[in-house]
Amino acid sequence: MTLRNRLSADPRIKHNVVYQLLQPSLWQRLAVQAPSYLRSRLAGYPQTREALAASEWMRQWWYYSIELMEDCVTEGIYPAETPFLPRMLLANAELEGMECLDVGSMEGVIPTLMSRKGARRVVATDAIYHCYRKLLAVQHYHHVRFAFRQIGTLHHVARKLGADLGKGFDLINLSGLLYHVYSPFHVLAGVRPALREGGLMIVSTNIVEDPGCIMEFNAHGRFQEEANTFWYLSAPMLDYMLRYFCLEPIDWHYYRHPAETPRRTGGLSIVCRAVEDAGMARDDPWALASRDKSWEYITAMGPPALGRLPGSTIRYTAPQGPLPADWTDRLLERQVERAQGNAQSHTLRLTDDD
Ligand SMILES: C[S@@+](CC[C@H](N)C(=O)[O-])C[C@H]1O[C@@H](n2cnc3c(N)ncnc32)[C@H](O)[C@@H]1O
């Protein structure tokens, strides 16, 4: 019996392998990360367009379209006109000298942009090493350097990164993740302690258009057939969740999906400022009490850092807010219907200057 047949005959074997791969561990760093890194440093990369075009790099599956050498662009999954909202919002953040974290980086478009914008330290992450070799190649061809950390599932991300030990980040990008998890609240709670007071978090996810504070489940794949997709929050729910974790929305973009699902959906990207006590919580004794007393809050946030994180001075050049709670009724005011050029898309060119 071939290995493939054995795996399909008994899914427990496959599940055990995947389970182990999703555990960030020293052995994976030694067995997977270190050899890939050394190989990238020692063996190098194709040096001419012809060699690159004929190489395995251009034949692999890519998530993003990335120019590796002039006019040698990988074929990503997104049409050129699909806007990449977090990239558009990131363009307004002044990153010179800042420390940035990207959660779920795939081949590293966002960490590359963060580095090119002058960030002092950039940490890319992903659940497993599935895109690590491509991420190293992108760094090589784009002349940037940033760290990579495997984080497994998205629980307690701050703790896994050691951010609770007192350093933290000025800007965190959390995009394309909250619909991939059973509990968006747990994920946001686990990332939030890594953000410095005054820092920025860009949160992007799919939403269902609904005026209530709701989340709808992707039952029977009715929003997306993709098997790793669970919750679509409404915009008011997302706003409430952000404020609950002391993230005050200051800007957004919205991309309304074509009307192909039973309910109208879209992609929403929001920039928030980390504040001690967002407006909502001050006027909402329930939220204050919940943050003070609930076992969920205390355990999902992880043990409080012994020292306070340093504050952040990061600037955002185009704030629309602090946004009043009713901004979610006006999503279409900042609707992006199609990407106007690379800097709004999932395509990264060597000469892009966003
Ligand atoms: C849709 S991609 C988004 C990539 C990137 N953040 C962006 O916005 O373009 C989802 C990312 O999250 C990771 N991911 C998906 N499901 C996950 C899960 N359940 N736990 C941890 N990471 C997950 C994937 O490996 C990938 O990096």
PDBQT file of the ligand as one rigid body, heavy atoms in Angstrom, charges set to zero:
ROOT
HETATM    1  C1  LIG A 401      -6.180  34.114   3.571  1.00  0.00    +0.000 C 
HETATM    2  S1  LIG A 401      -4.470  33.983   3.999  1.00  0.00    +0.000 S 
HETATM    3  C2  LIG A 401      -4.147  35.688   4.398  1.00  0.00    +0.000 C 
HETATM    4  C3  LIG A 401      -2.712  36.035   4.124  1.00  0.00    +0.000 C 
HETATM    5  C4  LIG A 401      -2.343  37.475   4.461  1.00  0.00    +0.000 C 
HETATM    6  N1  LIG A 401      -2.452  37.747   5.882  1.00  0.00    +0.000 N 
HETATM    7  C5  LIG A 401      -3.172  38.431   3.660  1.00  0.00    +0.000 C 
HETATM    8  O1  LIG A 401      -4.015  39.135   4.223  1.00  0.00    +0.000 OA
HETATM    9  O2  LIG A 401      -2.996  38.479   2.428  1.00  0.00    +0.000 OA
HETATM   10  C6  LIG A 401      -4.556  33.204   5.595  1.00  0.00    +0.000 C 
HETATM   11  C7  LIG A 401      -3.244  33.110   6.355  1.00  0.00    +0.000 C 
HETATM   12  O3  LIG A 401      -3.482  32.577   7.651  1.00  0.00    +0.000 OA
HETATM   13  C8  LIG A 401      -2.910  31.285   7.803  1.00  0.00    +0.000 C 
HETATM   14  N2  LIG A 401      -3.987  30.479   8.399  1.00  0.00    +0.000 N 
HETATM   15  C9  LIG A 401      -5.141  30.083   7.836  1.00  0.00    +0.000 A 
HETATM   16  N3  LIG A 401      -5.894  29.408   8.709  1.00  0.00    +0.000 NA
HETATM   17  C10 LIG A 401      -5.217  29.372   9.858  1.00  0.00    +0.000 A 
HETATM   18  C11 LIG A 401      -5.468  28.816  11.126  1.00  0.00    +0.000 A 
HETATM   19  N4  LIG A 401      -6.590  28.154  11.390  1.00  0.00    +0.000 N 
HETATM   20  N5  LIG A 401      -4.537  28.960  12.083  1.00  0.00    +0.000 NA
HETATM   21  C12 LIG A 401      -3.404  29.625  11.824  1.00  0.00    +0.000 A 
HETATM   22  N6  LIG A 401      -3.110  30.206  10.651  1.00  0.00    +0.000 NA
HETATM   23  C13 LIG A 401      -3.997  30.063   9.665  1.00  0.00    +0.000 A 
HETATM   24  C14 LIG A 401      -2.490  30.845   6.417  1.00  0.00    +0.000 C 
HETATM   25  O4  LIG A 401      -1.364  30.011   6.452  1.00  0.00    +0.000 OA
HETATM   26  C15 LIG A 401      -2.216  32.184   5.752  1.00  0.00    +0.000 C 
HETATM   27  O5  LIG A 401      -0.941  32.648   6.066  1.00  0.00    +0.000 OA
ENDROOT
TORSDOF 0
